[in-house]
Amino acid sequence: MKDTKKGRFISSGFAQLDELAGGFSEGELTVIGGRPGIGKTSLILSMILSHIINHVPVGIYSLELTKEALTDRIISVKTKIPLHSLRVVN
């Protein structure tokens, strides 16, 4: 998080996205929307992991996924193991 002329700037963790969207502002609600299957959850989880590494408190609310499904996706993003490979039982 850093100060800018417009107030507190919170990086998304993606430099190009910050350039295009201006990052996030403290106290604002940001909604990520799009068609199914285009990677919204993966994007958000990558942003969250970036903040966790930098000791920035985060929260996520999903009306679609259970906490177990979110945990599986976090493991997939962090380990770079495809989600379907984590779910395969041998």
C-alpha positions as CSV (number, residue, x, y, z in Angstrom):
1,M,0.0,0.0,0.0
2,K,1.3,3.5,-0.8
3,D,0.1,7.0,-0.8
4,T,-0.8,8.7,-4.1
5,K,-2.2,12.1,-4.9
6,K,-5.7,10.5,-4.9
7,G,-5.3,8.9,-1.5
8,R,-4.3,5.4,-0.4
9,F,-3.4,3.1,-3.3
10,I,-3.5,-0.7,-2.9
11,S,-1.8,-2.7,-5.6
12,S,-3.6,-5.6,-7.2
13,G,-0.3,-7.5,-7.4
14,F,-0.4,-7.1,-11.2
15,A,1.5,-4.1,-12.5
16,Q,-0.4,-3.9,-15.8
17,L,-3.8,-4.1,-14.1
18,D,-2.7,-1.4,-11.7
19,E,-1.8,0.8,-14.6
20,L,-5.1,0.2,-16.4
21,A,-7.4,0.3,-13.4
22,G,-5.5,2.5,-11.0
23,G,-5.3,-0.2,-8.4
24,F,-7.7,-0.3,-5.5
25,S,-8.6,2.4,-3.0
26,E,-8.9,1.9,0.7
27,G,-12.5,1.6,1.9
28,E,-13.9,0.8,-1.5
29,L,-15.7,-2.4,-2.6
30,T,-14.4,-3.8,-5.8
31,V,-16.5,-6.3,-7.8
32,I,-14.9,-8.6,-10.4
33,G,-17.4,-9.8,-12.9
34,G,-17.3,-11.8,-16.1
35,R,-18.5,-14.8,-18.0
36,P,-18.2,-18.3,-16.4
37,G,-14.8,-20.0,-16.8
38,I,-12.6,-17.0,-17.7
39,G,-10.5,-17.1,-14.5
40,K,-12.2,-14.6,-12.2
41,T,-11.6,-16.7,-9.1
42,S,-8.0,-17.5,-10.1
43,L,-7.3,-13.8,-10.6
44,I,-8.8,-12.9,-7.2
45,L,-6.9,-15.7,-5.4
46,S,-3.6,-14.5,-7.0
47,M,-4.3,-11.0,-5.8
48,I,-5.1,-12.3,-2.3
49,L,-2.0,-14.4,-2.1
50,S,0.1,-11.4,-3.2
51,H,-1.4,-9.4,-0.3
52,I,-1.0,-12.2,2.2
53,I,2.7,-12.4,1.3
54,N,3.0,-8.7,2.0
55,H,1.1,-9.0,5.3
56,V,-2.0,-7.1,4.1
57,P,-5.3,-8.3,5.6
58,V,-7.7,-9.6,3.0
59,G,-11.1,-11.2,2.9
60,I,-13.1,-13.1,0.3
61,Y,-16.7,-13.8,0.0
62,S,-18.1,-16.3,-2.5
63,L,-21.7,-17.0,-3.2
64,E,-20.6,-19.8,-5.6
65,L,-17.7,-21.7,-3.9
66,T,-17.4,-23.5,-0.6
67,K,-14.4,-22.9,1.6
68,E,-13.1,-26.3,0.6
69,A,-13.3,-25.4,-3.1
70,L,-11.6,-22.0,-2.4
71,T,-8.9,-23.9,-0.5
72,D,-8.3,-26.3,-3.4
73,R,-8.0,-23.3,-5.8
74,I,-5.5,-21.6,-3.5
75,I,-3.4,-24.7,-3.4
76,S,-3.7,-25.0,-7.2
77,V,-2.6,-21.4,-7.7
78,K,0.2,-21.6,-5.2
79,T,1.7,-24.9,-6.4
80,K,0.8,-24.4,-10.1
81,I,-0.8,-27.8,-10.1
82,P,-3.9,-27.8,-12.3
83,L,-7.1,-28.0,-10.3
84,H,-8.3,-31.1,-12.0
85,S,-5.1,-32.9,-11.1
86,L,-5.7,-32.2,-7.4
87,R,-9.1,-33.7,-7.6
88,V,-8.0,-37.0,-9.3
89,V,-7.9,-39.9,-6.9
90,N,-5.6,-42.8,-7.9
